[in-house]
Amino acid sequence: MTFLVVPLADIDQNQMKKLAGEKAVEQFVKDGMTVGLGTGSTAYYVILKIAELVKQGYKLKCVATSIASEKLAIENGIEMVDLNEVDHVDVTIDGADEVDPKMNLIKGLGGALLREKIVAAASVEEVIVVDESKLVEKIGTKVSLPVEVLQFGHVRTAFGLRRQGCEPVLRMKDGKPFVTDGGNYIYDCKFENGIDYLSFKETALDAIPGVVENGLFINLVRAVVIARKDGTVEIRE
């Protein structure tokens, strides 16, 4: 467990995200690596920090977990490669929407959970960056679980999701169903008392016809970098 102390009074959430993202890059990214770039507001600071390393002369190749992250990386001079062109990713640094004490996660409020899980599975190390508000004792108690589904028959798929003990709500944007980078819909599934038996639930959800992937990330994480209001950064490994 490592702590970085910053001489600040209480800091806001964006400052926490920046601290966590930059510390993760400093700690886990080495010259010559293939790096997975996460998606979301904390991963934004990760990408900017990696761009700084590239400007300093680091030879890095990067794989993006979303179109938005790829666009930001290219704009900042980072070399991007297709995941199919590499045999592995050395480290992926990504955010999360909930983190429990065993470093299990909910991801996907940003809408990129499918690509995020594919890249995580291809990574030697998955490093998660969060501010302290994302910490929970039990998964599913603060946020709904995103589940990516095919557009075809999605109402029937939602019926199957409901049988798993949740209330699925189709995610909307600008009055229309939100469409992922993969061309799918997302149902945000609220479990009233959180989610028990995580591995079982992950398997059960994925077994529903029409489900492409769900936002439970179980036993995938190497380390979690947590920024706190008092300016400290904790690394859990």
Disulfide bonds with the S-S distance in Angstrom:
none
